[in-house]
């Protein structure tokens, strides 16, 4: 497993930069320069409030491509990630929705990001984009070809998706680690903003997978105590106005969550 540029501490707090629609997307309203400035401003806000890292995703690009995004999306995200990377040395990730691991890895390698998030790395799932198949064979070979140290963080039975064939949480996790060679795993709820299961987290930790487990949806100040055994949380919706994904960041919500986070850390 490659080493992260900045080693995670006991628990890591990662904020999501929900990009507005990029050039070429149906809801695109702004030039890339304005989107970049907006993303950098959000990044500075979260880093200034003690977040350990950030992950950039093209959240506003719905409806999403199931796999390969067009070149304009890759180029736009590279510009944004590069601008955020220049803010300093912190954990930085890339997620190209819905499931373009090749673009995400290419952006991360070119811009100095530390990890990518892949929603579907192994297996086959029905989604609102149709059937999506994991492409671990391509992603891991590309990383090898690039001699890259970018980590592969993957969702486990990801949200907004259902496996084509029944599979247990344990079997899916085992396949991701042993056959997909994922570096770290992310558990989520059934859709954006829905909490993951604390019982699932306990079950995964008992498996002894030798992989960090992160919680990737539905974490709030009120339920943070259920997930203290996780290696960290990836938080997006709860720190935005009204708790809505894609809405502007809400400094009151951010500080409320960070206060809860620090309280648990001290405990």
Residue pairs with C-beta under 8 A, 6 or more apart in sequence:
1 151
1 183
2 148
2 149
2 150
2 151
2 183
3 149
4 91
4 114
4 115
4 151
5 89
5 91
5 112
5 114
5 149
6 53
6 89
6 90
6 91
6 114
8 52
8 91
8 212
8 231
8 232
9 52
10 265
11 228
11 230
11 231
11 232
11 233
11 264
11 265
12 52
12 53
12 91
12 214
12 231
12 232
12 233
13 50
13 51
13 52
13 53
13 232
13 233
13 235
13 258
13 261
14 51
14 52
14 53
14 54
14 55
14 91
14 93
14 214
14 232
14 233
14 234
14 235
15 46
15 51
15 53
15 54
15 55
15 234
15 235
15 236
15 239
16 54
16 55
16 57
16 59
16 234
16 235
16 236
17 39
17 42
17 43
17 46
17 54
17 55
17 56
17 57
17 84
18 57
18 59
18 60
18 236
18 240
18 245
18 246
19 35
19 39
19 56
19 57
19 58
19 59
19 60
19 61
19 77
19 80
20 27
20 28
20 29
20 30
20 35
20 38
20 60
20 246
21 27
21 28
21 29
21 60
21 61
22 28
22 32
22 35
22 58
22 60
22 61
22 72
22 73
22 76
22 77
23 31
23 32
23 72
23 76
24 70
24 72
24 73
25 58
25 60
25 61
25 62
25 73
26 62
26 63
27 60
27 61
27 62
30 38
32 76
32 79
32 80
35 76
35 80
36 79
36 80
36 83
39 56
39 80
39 83
39 84
40 80
40 83
40 84
40 87
42 249
43 54
43 84
43 87
44 87
45 249
45 251
45 254
46 54
46 239
46 249
46 254
47 54
47 87
47 88
47 90
49 251
49 254
49 255
49 258
50 258
50 261
50 262
51 90
51 258
52 90
52 91
52 232
53 90
53 91
53 92
53 93
53 114
54 84
54 90
54 91
54 92
54 93
55 92
55 93
55 94
55 95
55 115
55 117
55 234
56 77
56 80
56 81
56 84
56 92
56 93
56 94
56 95
57 94
57 95
57 96
57 97
57 117
58 69
58 73
58 76
58 77
58 95
58 96
58 97
59 97
59 236
59 245
59 246
60 246
61 69
61 73
61 97
62 97
63 128
63 129
64 97
64 98
64 129
65 98
65 100
65 129
66 98
66 99
66 127
66 129
66 130
66 131
66 132
67 98
67 99
67 100
67 132
67 135
68 100
68 102
68 103
69 96
69 100
69 103
73 96
73 103
74 96
74 100
74 103
74 106
74 107
77 94
77 96
77 103
77 107
78 106
78 107
78 110
78 111
81 92
81 94
81 107
81 108
81 111
81 113
82 110
82 111
82 112
84 92
85 92
85 111
85 112
85 113
91 114
91 115
92 112
92 113
92 114
92 115
93 108
93 113
93 114
93 115
93 116
93 117
93 153
94 104
94 107
94 108
94 111
94 113
94 115
94 116
94 117
95 104
95 116
95 117
95 118
95 119
96 103
96 104
96 107
96 116
97 119
98 119
98 127
98 129
98 132
99 118
99 119
99 120
99 132
99 135
101 116
101 118
101 121
101 135
101 138
101 139
101 152
102 135
102 138
102 139
102 142
104 116
104 117
104 118
105 116
105 139
105 142
105 143
105 146
105 148
105 150
106 142
107 113
108 114
108 115
108 116
108 148
108 150
109 146
109 148
109 150
113 150
114 150
114 151
115 150
115 151
115 152
115 153
115 183
115 184
116 150
116 151
116 152
116 153
117 153
117 154
117 155
117 186
117 216
117 234
118 139
118 152
118 153
118 154
118 155
118 182
119 132
119 154
119 155
119 158
119 159
119 161
120 127
120 132
120 133
120 134
120 155
120 158
120 161
121 134
121 135
121 136
121 139
121 152
121 154
121 155
121 176
121 180
121 182
122 134
122 136
122 154
122 172
122 175
122 176
122 179
122 180
123 133
123 134
123 163
123 164
123 167
123 172
123 175
124 131
124 132
124 133
124 134
124 163
124 164
124 165
125 131
125 132
125 133
125 158
125 161
125 162
125 163
125 164
126 161
126 162
126 164
127 160
127 161
127 162
128 160
131 164
132 161
134 180
136 179
136 180
136 181
136 182
139 152
140 152
140 180
140 181
142 148
143 150
143 152
151 183
151 184
152 181
152 182
152 183
152 184
153 182
153 183
153 184
153 185
153 186
153 214
154 176
154 180
154 182
154 184
154 185
154 186
155 185
155 186
155 187
155 188
155 216
156 169
156 172
156 173
156 176
156 185
156 186
156 187
156 188
156 204
157 163
157 167
157 169
157 172
157 187
158 188
159 188
159 189
159 190
159 191
159 192
159 194
159 217
160 190
160 191
160 192
163 172
169 200
169 203
169 204
170 203
170 204
170 207
173 185
173 204
173 207
173 209
174 207
174 209
176 182
176 185
177 185
177 209
177 210
177 211
182 211
183 211
184 211
184 212
184 213
184 214
184 231
185 204
185 209
185 211
185 212
185 213
185 214
186 213
186 214
186 215
186 216
186 234
187 196
187 197
187 200
187 201
187 204
187 213
187 214
187 215
187 216
188 194
188 196
188 215
188 216
188 217
188 218
189 195
189 196
189 197
189 217
189 218
191 217
192 217
192 236
192 237
192 245
193 217
193 218
193 237
193 238
193 243
193 245
194 217
194 218
195 217
195 218
195 219
195 220
195 223
195 226
196 215
196 216
196 217
196 218
196 219
196 227
198 226
198 227
201 213
201 215
201 227
201 229
201 230
202 229
204 213
205 213
205 229
212 231
212 232
213 230
213 231
214 230
214 231
214 232
214 233
214 234
215 227
215 230
215 232
215 233
215 234
216 233
216 234
217 234
217 236
217 237
218 237
218 238
219 227
219 233
219 234
219 235
219 238
220 238
220 243
220 257
221 238
221 256
221 257
221 259
221 260
224 233
224 257
224 260
224 261
224 264
225 264
227 233
228 264
235 257
236 245
237 243
237 244
237 245
238 253
238 257
239 249
239 250
239 253
239 254
239 257
240 246
240 247
240 248
240 249
240 250
240 253
241 247
241 248
241 249
241 250
241 253
242 250
243 253
